[in-house]
């Protein structure tokens, strides 16, 4: 397996964090919108679907960020052991 450089992790980590924050805003806005929509209406169902998708994406991105952090830690430990 090819070893990745730290540069990729440095760029990807903040990007993932930023995307998760933006998805949190979408989820929050869906919460606010659903308070003003008639329960069971077509619009309420669409807002709920958007919210569910955004929550799923945020969860996947958080998991990705955890894996990236773990890889970065492993690479740093390996780098120290070699030096």
C-alpha angles and dihedrals in degrees: 000000000000117000116233125223123242090245093075092052092047091054098038098047096061091041092054091047091051092049092050090051091051092048089052088057090052091050091049092049090050089054091052094046094048090057088064098043127088108256112253094015120137090248092051090051091051092049090049090051091050090049093050092050092048091049091050092049091049090051092050092047092049090052090049091050090052091051091048091051091049091050091048091051092048092049091049092050091048090048091053092048092052094049 
